[in-house]
Structures are given as structure tokens and as C-alpha cells.
């Protein structure tokens, strides 16, 4: 279980590396060669979550700017996977020290606190 947990943390770090490459080195990265730059290029891909790419028109589909944002562009997709892998890593490490259901509940609560903390500070700081 520990090895699986650590593998999830390695996968999370790979996802974060991809996020940083997309954000800071897209022009010189292998991702620039992909045909769908509207999905891969963070300079434009962030607009995919909005109708016609316009934030003033609201979300492109229900949850595209919140819970389903990971489906709209590569940077958010890898962020979603990074977060998923971190919490799966936590779950598998907790399984070494606790029962299955306690591990599930603790991991779920940690994920909820993580999400609430992010939302409160994101919404508060962007104003």
C-alpha cells in the first residue's frame, strides 16, 4: 500500500511538472506541436470554460468554470489529476494505519477542506 501511495505522489508531481511547462514554457515545449493549441496553450485555453470564450457570457456548460473545469483545457486537466493523485496517495498511505472506511472518510474530509479553502481564498483574492 505504501508503494502505491508513493506512486500516486510521483504521478501528482509529473502532472504538476506538465502544468508548469504549459504555463511557463509552452512555446518551447513538446505540447506546442500538438494540433489542438486551443486546448493546450494556456494563453488561450483558459477561455474554453466560457461561452464563446467570453467570461462575461458565463460558463460554456454547467460546471465548466467550477467542478468540471478540468475538462476544458490541458492545464486544468492536469491540475485535476494532480489533486486526485495527491488524495489517492493520502488514502493509500492512511490504509496502512487505519481501517478502510476511516481512511476513506478522512481522505474525503481532507479533500473537502482543501476545496473549501481554495474556493474561499480564490474568490476573496480575485476581487
Secondary structure, DSSP 8 states (H G I E B T S, - for coil): -HHHHHHHHHHHHHHHHHHHHHHHHGGGSGGGGSS-HHHH-HHHHGGGGBGGG-GGG-BSSTTTTTTTGGGT-HHHHHHHHHHHHHHHHHHHHHTTTS-HHHHHHHHHHHHHHHHHHHHHHHHHH--
